[in-house]
Amino acid sequence: MANATWSVQDAKNRFSEVVEAARRKPQTVTKHGKPAVVVIAADEYERLRKLQHLKAPSFAELLLAMPSGGEDFERLEGRMRDPGF
């Protein structure tokens, strides 16, 4: 089925097809014409779970990780913009 949207009734009646289609791309199941759930492949689910648990560093952690000790930073060459005063 080319369409990635299934009604609950169709999804129940053709569950094997929903599963096979979900291995290729996420499948949306609707209830009363509105999206209710999305069926995805198990490997995609695991990938998303791992992403969910990754912790991005806080702004403070990024600042603390900056080199210190008077090291010079390479400065990018560019034209200063006009402040428009």
HELIX and SHEET records of a PDB file:
HELIX    1   1 VAL A    8  ASN A   13  1                                   6    
HELIX    2   2 PHE A   15  ARG A   24  1                                  10    
HELIX    3   3 ALA A   42  HIS A   53  1                                  12    
HELIX    4   4 PHE A   59  LEU A   64  1                                   6    
SHEET    1   A 3 THR A   5  SER A   7  0                                        
SHEET    2   A 3 GLN A  27  LYS A  31  1                                        
SHEET    3   A 3 LYS A  34  VAL A  39 -1                                        
END                                                                             
